[in-house]
Amino acid sequence: MNRRKRMLGWAVLLSPLLAWAQIVLPTDKTQFRPSTLVGYAKAQALCVACHSPWVVALQPASWGREEWTAQVRTMQREPKARIADDDVGDLVTYLVRTYGNERTP
């Protein structure tokens, strides 16, 4: 019996077990770094529509306003993001001061 038929046979035999088993992924507990900046609340409200806050933390710490602005503008084009032009400045200020090259230790 060839390998493909054996694999199909196992799939048929195991399918009731696989249907019964439930895979539960852990929840993402990552949150944006707290701040008193207005952009913090906006990031919590707007950015998580598309991705987890840990994605922001993965960006280079050397990024300045230019890089963060470009990133926010890119996200602005995503349909789920709903980032208004008026929100860009607040978001960039929060991101560059919290994750970028204007942060304080």
Stockholm file with secondary structure:
# STOCKHOLM 1.0

chainA/1-105         MNRRKRMLGWAVLLSPLLAWAQIVLPTDKTQFRPSTLVGYAKAQALCVACHSPWVVALQPASWGREEWTAQVRTMQREPKARIADDDVGDLVTYLVRTYGNERTP
#=GR chainA/1-105 SS CCHHHHHHHHHHHHHHHHHHCCCCCCCCCCCCCCCSSHHHHHHHHHGGGTSCHHHHHTSCTTCCHHHHHHHHHHHHTSTTTCCCHHHHHHHHHHHHHHTSTTCCC
#=GC SS_cons         CCHHHHHHHHHHHHHHHHHHCCCCCCCCCCCCCCCSSHHHHHHHHHGGGTSCHHHHHTSCTTCCHHHHHHHHHHHHTSTTTCCCHHHHHHHHHHHHHHTSTTCCC
//
